Amino acid sequence: MWPGGNAGTIHNAIYGTTWTTAWGEIMNEITTIPSVEALKAQAKRLRSKLADDGQIIGHGQALEILARQMGYRDWNTLHAAAGNRRNDNPLFIGERVSGHYLGQHFVGEVIGLARQGAGDRMRVTIHFDEPVDVVTFDSFSAFRQRVSCTLNKDFTTTEKTSNGLPHMRLER
């Protein structure tokens, strides 16, 4: 049971939004269901965020909360809707990634993701662990720590720098 009973306000630590619920009246409109693997990763992040805020819950409770936030009766129903399949989206929010951005190596976390078109391209936002200097001149610097770009299915941008390299390339 959620602290405070079955009715109340749930803060979604995954998406940073709040819904007022009376179980069964959950306000949410998610049209694409992530894979079971991605859902479990979201539940793990929810548990971690709540623990940081002093609320300790079990993994099963986190899965149940996640299911309700996504508009499902319980985890079993969400699991059935998602199917026991690999995510057809090769990246997921919260995933740790590395690669090159404007020629500079980075390690970071995917914090935003949206499929574009028929699914062969995706808009991704990555928060780098350490800011990356995107200028090659010694006398000037411009640091970036959060970058959004559109990646192809080969995890590169179509846009290229003047030396012909993609703006971003994820290493998988």
RAJO-V627195 format. One record per run of one state. SS is the DSSP state (2 for helix, 1 for strand, 0 for the rest). FROM is the first residue (numbers start at 0). LEN is the number of residues. Records with the same first field share a line. If there is no record, write none. Layout:
SS=FROM-LEN + FROM-LEN
This chain:
0=0-6 + 12-4 + 22-13 + 52-6 + 69-5 + 82-13 + 101-2 + 116-4 + 133-9 + 152-3 + 156-3 + 160-5 + 166-1 + 171-1
1=6-6 + 16-6 + 95-6 + 103-13 + 120-13 + 142-10 + 155-1 + 159-1 + 165-1 + 167-4
2=35-17 + 58-11 + 74-8
